[in-house]
């Protein structure tokens, strides 16, 4: 597991229709100046033996946070696109405003 300044890579859990689905997540975030909000995004891979994930909105959580996320398309490697706005489901470093 790796939790670093540039995002999060590691285990996570999706809650879909009341059931927990273990996944591997690779996530990142950035502040978008056009709307002044934090947008986060990435890909998740469902662990072996788990059912497909329906598109729509679900909860994604890691050891350091949780957030509502939208499930998008599946890439050629079987990873699902996830997106969210606001606080991400992983810890991010606060910007240094002392400049």
Backbone as CSV, one residue per row, in Angstrom:
resi,resn,N_x,N_y,N_z,CA_x,CA_y,CA_z,C_x,C_y,C_z
1,UNK,0.846,-1.170,0.000,0.000,0.000,0.000,0.888,1.227,0.000
2,UNK,0.491,2.229,-0.729,1.243,3.465,-0.815,0.300,4.639,-0.694
3,UNK,0.536,5.493,0.292,-0.264,6.696,0.492,0.723,7.850,0.414
4,UNK,0.664,8.640,-0.626,1.687,9.655,-0.843,1.060,10.954,-1.306
5,UNK,1.903,11.993,-1.442,1.429,13.333,-1.792,0.626,13.374,-3.086
6,UNK,0.874,12.466,-3.981,0.268,12.533,-5.307,-0.976,11.674,-5.439
7,UNK,-1.514,11.162,-4.352,-2.715,10.356,-4.445,-2.662,9.167,-3.530
8,UNK,-3.340,8.113,-3.942,-3.424,6.904,-3.132,-3.420,5.689,-4.050
9,UNK,-2.650,4.681,-3.678,-2.676,3.393,-4.347,-2.709,2.327,-3.270
10,UNK,-3.731,1.470,-3.315,-3.814,0.418,-2.324,-5.206,-0.153,-2.198
11,UNK,-5.442,-0.901,-1.115,-6.740,-1.547,-0.929,-7.829,-0.531,-0.612
12,UNK,-9.041,-0.854,-1.031,-10.214,-0.025,-0.753,-11.438,-0.930,-0.762
13,UNK,-12.565,-0.367,-0.359,-13.818,-1.120,-0.330,-14.913,-0.261,-0.943
14,UNK,-15.652,-0.854,-1.870,-16.850,-0.220,-2.420,-18.050,-0.777,-1.673
15,UNK,-19.004,0.074,-1.357,-20.270,-0.396,-0.817,-21.301,-0.216,-1.918
16,UNK,-21.798,-1.336,-2.431,-22.725,-1.361,-3.558,-23.989,-2.080,-3.111
17,UNK,-25.110,-1.388,-3.119,-26.389,-1.992,-2.717,-26.286,-2.717,-1.376
18,UNK,-25.582,-2.097,-0.426,-25.475,-2.670,0.913,-24.441,-3.752,1.087
19,UNK,-23.717,-4.104,0.035,-22.678,-5.131,0.170,-21.305,-4.509,-0.061
20,UNK,-20.313,-4.987,0.694,-18.943,-4.504,0.566,-18.199,-5.336,-0.465
21,UNK,-17.520,-4.642,-1.365,-16.755,-5.292,-2.423,-15.303,-4.825,-2.305
22,UNK,-14.359,-5.724,-1.979,-12.952,-5.327,-1.909,-12.408,-5.007,-3.298
23,UNK,-11.641,-3.926,-3.370,-11.047,-3.501,-4.634,-9.626,-3.019,-4.385
24,UNK,-8.881,-2.871,-5.461,-7.574,-2.219,-5.428,-7.767,-0.879,-6.134
25,UNK,-7.361,0.215,-5.493,-7.607,1.548,-6.036,-6.306,2.270,-6.376
26,UNK,-6.366,3.051,-7.439,-5.300,3.979,-7.799,-5.999,5.315,-8.026
27,UNK,-5.807,6.271,-7.090,-6.576,7.505,-7.068,-5.673,8.731,-7.014
28,UNK,-6.184,9.832,-7.507,-5.469,11.107,-7.463,-6.498,12.217,-7.333
29,UNK,-6.053,13.419,-7.040,-6.965,14.559,-6.885,-6.285,15.827,-7.366
30,UNK,-7.117,16.791,-7.766,-6.567,18.101,-8.137,-7.644,19.163,-7.951
31,UNK,-7.187,20.348,-7.650,-8.082,21.489,-7.508,-8.367,22.038,-8.903
32,UNK,-9.641,22.207,-9.219,-10.035,22.742,-10.529,-10.389,24.220,-10.384
33,UNK,-9.608,25.098,-10.997,-9.870,26.530,-10.852,-11.188,26.983,-11.476
34,UNK,-11.717,26.242,-12.454,-12.958,26.685,-13.099,-14.162,26.641,-12.160
35,UNK,-14.142,25.747,-11.145,-15.255,25.730,-10.189,-14.800,25.866,-8.739
36,UNK,-13.486,25.943,-8.509,-12.954,26.139,-7.171,-13.092,24.931,-6.256
37,UNK,-13.304,23.748,-6.815,-13.512,22.554,-6.006,-12.426,21.518,-6.261
38,UNK,-12.288,20.614,-5.298,-11.350,19.514,-5.436,-12.054,18.379,-6.186
39,UNK,-11.452,17.923,-7.263,-11.967,16.801,-8.047,-10.997,15.640,-7.871
40,UNK,-11.532,14.471,-7.568,-10.667,13.299,-7.455,-11.167,12.221,-8.411
41,UNK,-10.270,11.306,-8.759,-10.535,10.389,-9.859,-9.538,9.248,-9.806
42,UNK,-9.795,8.227,-10.564,-8.852,7.131,-10.651,-9.489,5.883,-11.225
43,UNK,-8.864,4.753,-10.935,-9.314,3.450,-11.406,-9.336,2.491,-10.232
44,UNK,-10.306,1.589,-10.266,-10.352,0.509,-9.281,-10.409,-0.816,-10.018
45,UNK,-9.806,-1.814,-9.393,-9.837,-3.178,-9.931,-10.531,-4.043,-8.893
46,UNK,-11.566,-4.738,-9.302,-12.302,-5.625,-8.410,-11.432,-6.842,-8.114
47,UNK,-11.391,-7.237,-6.847,-10.599,-8.408,-6.464,-11.161,-9.658,-7.144
48,UNK,-10.320,-10.645,-7.335,-10.723,-11.899,-8.002,-11.955,-12.505,-7.343
49,UNK,-12.851,-13.025,-8.162,-14.016,-13.713,-7.662,-15.195,-12.825,-7.311
50,UNK,-15.057,-11.527,-7.472,-16.143,-10.610,-7.147,-16.975,-10.320,-8.393
51,UNK,-18.223,-9.983,-8.183,-19.137,-9.684,-9.291,-18.797,-8.340,-9.932
52,UNK,-19.344,-8.131,-11.129,-19.183,-6.838,-11.788,-19.828,-5.749,-10.950
53,UNK,-19.331,-4.537,-11.118,-19.857,-3.384,-10.400,-20.795,-2.630,-11.342
54,UNK,-22.024,-2.364,-10.910,-22.933,-1.602,-11.784,-22.506,-0.142,-11.848
55,UNK,-22.763,0.507,-12.971,-22.462,1.932,-13.052,-23.440,2.675,-12.155
56,UNK,-23.042,3.846,-11.724,-23.871,4.642,-10.831,-23.042,5.195,-9.700
57,UNK,-23.699,5.594,-8.622,-23.018,6.202,-7.488,-22.984,5.217,-6.318
58,UNK,-21.808,5.066,-5.723,-21.599,4.163,-4.591,-20.647,4.835,-3.605
59,UNK,-20.386,4.181,-2.484,-19.399,4.695,-1.531,-18.083,3.954,-1.724
60,UNK,-16.982,4.706,-1.671,-15.640,4.135,-1.743,-14.915,4.544,-0.474
61,UNK,-14.267,3.572,0.181,-13.526,3.918,1.389,-12.153,3.261,1.409
62,UNK,-11.243,3.963,2.061,-9.898,3.468,2.312,-9.678,3.540,3.822
63,UNK,-8.483,3.218,4.277,-8.172,3.298,5.706,-8.268,4.721,6.239
64,UNK,-8.146,5.723,5.373,-8.093,7.107,5.846,-9.286,7.965,5.450
65,UNK,-10.298,7.391,4.812,-11.458,8.207,4.464,-12.496,7.449,3.664
66,UNK,-13.597,8.144,3.413,-14.682,7.582,2.599,-15.320,8.720,1.833
67,UNK,-15.900,8.381,0.676,-16.548,9.396,-0.153,-17.501,8.720,-1.135
68,UNK,-18.487,9.482,-1.551,-19.379,9.024,-2.603,-18.627,9.131,-3.921
69,UNK,-18.751,8.130,-4.752,-18.057,8.122,-6.045,-18.990,7.647,-7.141
70,UNK,-18.701,8.088,-8.315,-19.456,7.668,-9.502,-18.625,6.629,-10.236
71,UNK,-19.232,5.486,-10.534,-18.568,4.425,-11.292,-18.790,4.696,-12.770
72,UNK,-17.715,4.661,-13.522,-17.802,4.912,-14.958,-17.434,3.693,-15.775
73,UNK,-16.846,3.947,-16.928,-16.542,2.892,-17.893,-15.441,1.963,-17.399
74,UNK,-15.382,0.801,-18.010,-14.346,-0.190,-17.729,-13.313,-0.103,-18.844
75,UNK,-12.021,-0.052,-18.459,-10.974,0.017,-19.481,-10.643,-1.391,-19.996
76,UNK,-9.780,-1.511,-21.004,-9.464,-2.828,-21.581,-8.830,-3.810,-20.590
77,UNK,-8.320,-3.316,-19.455,-7.694,-4.163,-18.453,-8.657,-4.531,-17.319
78,UNK,-9.934,-4.171,-17.477,-10.940,-4.531,-16.486,-11.036,-3.611,-15.289
79,UNK,-10.405,-2.434,-15.358,-10.461,-1.482,-14.257,-11.598,-0.483,-14.489
80,UNK,-12.319,-0.151,-13.431,-13.428,0.796,-13.507,-12.933,2.213,-13.227
81,UNK,-13.444,3.169,-13.960,-13.161,4.584,-13.724,-14.025,5.040,-12.554
82,UNK,-13.440,5.793,-11.604,-14.190,6.380,-10.499,-13.907,7.873,-10.453
83,UNK,-14.919,8.661,-10.112,-14.757,10.112,-10.006,-15.572,10.624,-8.830
84,UNK,-15.115,11.739,-8.281,-15.826,12.384,-7.193,-15.425,13.839,-7.086
85,UNK,-16.217,14.595,-6.350,-15.947,16.011,-6.113,-16.033,16.248,-4.611
86,UNK,-15.080,17.007,-4.095,-15.036,17.272,-2.655,-13.954,16.432,-2.017
87,UNK,-14.090,16.222,-0.719,-13.076,15.453,0.015,-12.961,14.046,-0.565
88,UNK,-11.737,13.621,-0.908,-11.553,12.281,-1.471,-11.543,11.223,-0.372
89,UNK,-11.617,9.954,-0.757,-11.604,8.876,0.232,-10.186,8.503,0.689
90,UNK,-9.270,9.427,0.607,-7.899,9.214,1.057,-7.372,10.540,1.587
91,UNK,-6.380,10.456,2.456,-5.796,11.659,3.059,-4.949,12.404,2.034
92,UNK,-5.134,13.708,2.010,-4.302,14.551,1.157,-3.624,15.588,2.038
93,UNK,-2.458,15.999,1.616,-1.720,17.022,2.362,-2.346,18.381,2.112
94,UNK,-2.507,19.147,3.186,-3.012,20.517,3.052,-1.934,21.367,2.401
95,UNK,-2.322,22.285,1.503,-1.318,23.134,0.865,-0.688,24.081,1.882
96,UNK,0.571,24.400,1.652,1.279,25.351,2.500,0.909,26.754,2.052
97,UNK,0.227,27.500,2.900,-0.257,28.835,2.527,0.619,29.934,3.108
98,UNK,1.815,29.594,3.588,2.701,30.572,4.212,3.641,31.252,3.244
99,UNK,3.400,31.183,1.956,4.294,31.795,0.958,4.136,33.289,0.933
